[in-house]
Amino acid sequence: MKPQIHDIASPINASRLELKTAVASRGIIETYTPYLPVSAATPIITLNEGNTPLISLPYVSALVGRGIKVFIKYDGLNPTGSFKDRGMTMAISKAKEDGAKAVICASTGNTSASAAAYATRAGLKAFVIIPEAKVAMGKLAQALLYGAEVIGIEGNFDEALSIVRQLGERYPVTIVNSVNPYRLQGQKSAAFEIVDAMGEAPDYIFIPVGNGGNITAYWMGFCEYREEEKCTKLPKMMGFQAAGSAPLVINQPVLNPETIATAIRIGRPANWQKATRVRDASGGEFNSVTDEEILNAYRILAGKEGIFCEPASAASVAGLIKHADKISDDAVVVCVLTGNGLKDSDAAITYSGNEFKKGIKPSYDAVAHVMGF
Ligand SMILES: *Cc1c(COP(=O)(O)O)cnc(C)c1O
């Protein structure tokens, strides 16, 4: 018998559907409530972010050798395609709780996409300020379609953030950049998930660093979990910046940061002190990787492991390949893949090293010939 419309809409089916959704997938706030600054009064604005996979990298593990086991935390699988969603669910929920009507952020792209999506979900207006010449098209597309007010400046991220800070002081708009403490609270959930999946903390985290918010959030997460005895050790935090945009490595601001990895094209990190403290407390390091090394890791991840990330994310794996000698035999390493490859399809096409064989006649012979038969 064919299902009737009234069957689908019946109260019984509707409640079953709700129950299934609740069990199958919750966002990070519902999953980690006791660890987060929320109360019964907090409206939970979620797109079921988090719960992203930890995936082994057999090719890269063999490449670095010495029994080192390499995994990625694939945070490009979040609802808007980057880890920013973990922080944004918290920042927007708290903004809503506090009665905000509008939010604002400076962004190289991913924060704007995430803020736009969660603000829409909450019924808030989102203003996003982006460096117009250096934003990846996928991210711009998202911010526009989610309905944010998208404002491009003829400048870089650091200039955008400075404008946003001033606007946030003078007007009733809540800043949702990683200077908003709720962002880091939400983002620490990635560390919880890693320990929940592995039953222990890894020996090392390799992570791309832009403003230094995420490395700080991971560290908070691991430290809180160790307090709770969910793990017995803490990882060394290995942060990587792009060589043309490496203020934390050279220990001074970079006025004109340049890199293909636009998500980490930041010359004056907003969380500078915090990130530096994390490095020191964990016994980790900050190092840089060149655009060429980033692109090499980008191609290895996609072409050898089947994992598509955006260039900035590949900085973590590039860092591991370059600095494998710094880590001990048999170590467990998690590289954080911060954003989805589809964010920047231009970069993928330009740097794939592969060829799109076009202009072939629509005939069996012509296609077979191109195939080498
Ligand atoms: C935001 C972002 C980063 C940098 O994170 P920070 O918290 O600013 O250090 C790295 N990769 C991607 C894809 C990002 O969107």
PDBQT file of the ligand as one rigid body, heavy atoms in Angstrom, charges set to zero:
ROOT
HETATM    1  C1  LIG A 401      40.038  29.539  10.904  1.00  0.00    +0.000 C 
HETATM    2  C2  LIG A 401      40.849  28.539  10.193  1.00  0.00    +0.000 A 
HETATM    3  C3  LIG A 401      42.156  28.220  10.574  1.00  0.00    +0.000 A 
HETATM    4  C4  LIG A 401      42.887  28.941  11.662  1.00  0.00    +0.000 C 
HETATM    5  O1  LIG A 401      42.360  28.764  12.937  1.00  0.00    +0.000 OA
HETATM    6  P1  LIG A 401      42.753  29.779  14.114  1.00  0.00    +0.000 P 
HETATM    7  O2  LIG A 401      41.846  29.457  15.216  1.00  0.00    +0.000 OA
HETATM    8  O3  LIG A 401      42.506  31.169  13.550  1.00  0.00    +0.000 OA
HETATM    9  O4  LIG A 401      44.191  29.585  14.416  1.00  0.00    +0.000 OA
HETATM   10  C5  LIG A 401      42.811  27.208   9.908  1.00  0.00    +0.000 A 
HETATM   11  N1  LIG A 401      42.232  26.554   8.890  1.00  0.00    +0.000 NA
HETATM   12  C6  LIG A 401      40.987  26.849   8.480  1.00  0.00    +0.000 A 
HETATM   13  C7  LIG A 401      40.407  26.103   7.336  1.00  0.00    +0.000 C 
HETATM   14  C8  LIG A 401      40.251  27.839   9.110  1.00  0.00    +0.000 A 
HETATM   15  O5  LIG A 401      39.023  28.126   8.680  1.00  0.00    +0.000 OA
ENDROOT
TORSDOF 0
